[in-house]
């Protein structure tokens, strides 16, 4: 059988540099991670580009940071490890403080680069069980560029943009397809595509209430990846001497790597001159969540081949169910204590966060697997002021370990004959990392 | 190249799809000063612009600077002849510049020796425009979409003393790699399964300069090939008959490796830079890749092969002059002018292919107001370029292009490019 095919495909694939997700889930910077990420009112390094850009204005020295984190995930369904990819990557950034029009000012750049890829888009059927929040959404790059000012001693304001992008365009294929010997097909293609810009705002404010108390407020916008595919295949099919025109149309649209809108209020206090205690409350608007399931349609036309070629009927269009995720409030707490020596300062830190699952009971055909998440973190920090003749600033080394526990959650289906059936989900995650900083 | 540790300095990256593209800084130069000075800079760059022009010159930085700017270009391109469209549409482009110069304030013997530079350009509408069109489609393959691309450089410059400086930078892009599977599921519904990754790709920039006395400097910059592919394999099943796997792949972005040399007068009221850039275009493989790939067990299958475009290497001469035209205790006014000639690397289009390109003469202009105390220290700069495409005639080979076919017997291509922008630099 021979066929001449013409494929006009409009594909919208996606590429996502930058979003809040891996950092929101696993933390940005070892100091911040070891304090349960309760730092909205208490961060001024590169991590401030994610947690609260207003904190950049509190920096008084040019700062360079570099670190690495690795998160091993053992996420189970019915006791079996789902082999969810680890999250690993380097994090860091630059904070450059100064004055502009005699007002304290700072520029900050924060980056998280996954080791294996900048981002990944993966869509699958909604009935396939998957850990929706910890699988593909964690494989993302973060790039944030922020500015901050301190118009009054008690007030800092900051904001900036994290960058996202998606690609949209047309793919066209034409030529002769040799259907009984496909590798002899003489086809060619053209592409007309754009990688479009998506900008996600991050805003923050910080208020100093005396020497021992500060409040922080930060906002991160919503983002998602748009994924589209439309194809129109036209040509001729030949079998047993019969030549017939062929047309095949295909449409697919989906979203991936959804990042919910978030608003965080934090407080930081110094109950003792060498002890700091922080608390954050984050409202996360998961109710806007859109599933990564593709919505697909297709139609095949071949005329004049009755009895010669079996033409499959139209497939049913995919109906994507609303995942009906629920908003949640995430509490976070962190403490830090310092031991100060004449030459070095050493810190010990601990934190805790509780994230209630936003995923409702999966009693129907969807299988978005999730469970509540408790995260306990510890860490240590070392500060070496004026480490050498050439550097009169400070060297910083911070390290963290965080354990997340996802207690077992049982799913029971309304339909006893459900194709997937009920299951148990549980898991744990181990997050280790370090951050090295130089203050000039 | 997927080396995350090497990428930290580069930070971002963006993606791809495109025709024989290259970065906008390769077409116009990067930054308000270099763009006004004939895209010179290997011996004369100042500020964060040096991250592209010559990272060694970042070590001249003594103060922190942040630059924000806007630039835009309008391309008027023509292909005239039988069956040709006349005007060839090329979308205008506009985008923002963000650059930062950050000297590292070491003390003692490292004082004023090392500095960082970050140089971004982001189009306002798209991050990357990429096209791989059928070769018979009239197009200006190496110009029209080259400017519609995000660019990023991050570099470090070191002053070694005795007039010698060295530096290195990373230029970043990204590529798409993935698969699309179209098939019906167990319920009979059609589904698409997409697994798509954005992968960083990097180019290296290294440079060195040497001060010859107080007033003169020589500089050389090497930039490695910077390229990014898109590669998406599309598999369609359940049609009722077999179709091949479609390899939708190509080269979206391509900067050839290049060496830029320059001599500059860098002291006094009048400063001059003269140099040239060698561009290794002959290594350019062309944008498309085969739609059907022969399997190892059948390497001589009849699938269409891609013909290399036959580009040749080029030399780009450049000159730039900057003069202080007005000096005041509070500010200085600088005038800038430059020129460069960019020969086309593309051969005459004698066959069915209509991937046009022309030699370009580029005249560049600009000015800067540099303010100082009691005003906030900084600069306000404007720059402008006019590129004239030298008219070129493509004589079609009668054996390849039938009489009466589009383009036969010849096509004349021409056009011009207007490019300009403004930038504000603040010291802080």
Interface residues (C-beta under 8 A of the other chain):
Chain A: X1 X3 X5 X7 X9 X11 X13 X14 X15 X16 X17 X18 X62 X64 X66 X89 X90 X92 X94 X96 X97 X98 X99 X100 X101 X105 X107 X109 X111 X113 X114 X115 X116 X117 X118 X119 X120 X121 X122 X123 X124 X125 X141 X143 X145 X163 X165 X167 X169 X171 X173 X175 X177 X178 X179 X180 X182 X183 X184 X185 X186 X187 X188 X189 X190 X191 X192 X193 X194 X195 X196 X197 X227 X229 X231 X233 X237 X239 X248 X250 X252 X254 X294 X296 X297 X298 X300 X302 X309 X310 X311 X312 X315 X316 X317 X318 X389 X390 X391 X392 X393 X419 X440
Chain B: X2 X4 X5 X7 X8 X11 X12 X13 X14 X15 X16 X17 X18 X64 X66 X98 X100 X102 X104 X105 X106 X107 X108 X109 X110 X111 X116 X118 X122 X123 X124 X125 X126 X127 X128 X129 X130 X131 X132 X133 X134 X137 X148 X150 X174 X176 X178 X180 X182 X184 X185 X186 X187 X188 X189 X190 X191 X192 X193 X194 X195 X196 X197 X198 X199 X200 X230 X232 X234 X236 X238 X239 X240 X241 X242 X243 X244 X245 X246 X248 X250 X288 X291 X292 X294 X295 X298 X301 X302 X303 X304 X376 X426 X427 X428
